[in-house]
Amino acid sequence: MTETQSQSTGGRVASLATLERAVVVLVVITAITHIYPGIVEGAPPLVLAGLGFLGGAALYVRGIRRRTLAIAAIPYTAVQIPLWLVIKAGNYTLVGYVDKAVQAVLVVALLVLVLTRYRD
């Protein structure tokens, strides 16, 4: 499927395959696990990361540049795991562990999605 074919037509949301739906759910989960603590802790970078996830998910669901979004989401997500290790430096929480597990699964799902659906 090309970038043009994945575009939303007439304002309608393009349909999603099962793997794509799973990716969107994982993205929403990780967005929430960033936004809520970011607001509670007063940490704007967390809120911004969460909003980035939500924005990407919204564009993806609308069918806008799906291939590009899926490819960009891999490093965007993967880089947050080592950043969390460094920034939290031993002050890890259950929410953080859950989020990193979700992100690890998300990276794998995105790789599978890109390699199977969007390879040229």
Long-range contacts (C-beta under 8 A, 24 or more apart in sequence): 1-66, 1-67, 1-117, 1-118, 2-67, 3-65, 3-66, 3-67, 3-68, 6-63, 6-64, 6-65, 6-66, 6-67, 7-63, 7-64, 7-65, 8-62, 8-63, 8-64, 9-63, 13-61, 13-62, 13-63, 14-62, 14-63, 14-66, 16-61, 17-117, 19-109, 19-112, 19-113, 19-116, 19-117, 20-60, 20-66, 20-113, 20-117, 22-109, 23-60, 23-70, 23-73, 23-106, 23-109, 23-110, 23-113, 24-57, 24-60, 24-61, 26-102, 26-103, 26-105, 26-106, 26-109, 27-53, 27-54, 27-56, 27-57, 27-60, 27-73, 27-106, 28-53, 28-54, 28-57, 29-99, 29-102, 30-77, 30-99, 30-102, 30-103, 30-106, 31-57, 33-95, 33-96, 33-98, 33-99, 33-102, 34-99, 37-95, 49-80, 52-76, 66-118, 67-114, 67-118, 70-110, 70-113, 70-114, 70-118, 71-114, 71-118, 73-106, 73-110, 74-107, 74-110, 74-111, 74-114, 77-103, 77-106, 77-107, 77-110, 78-103, 78-107
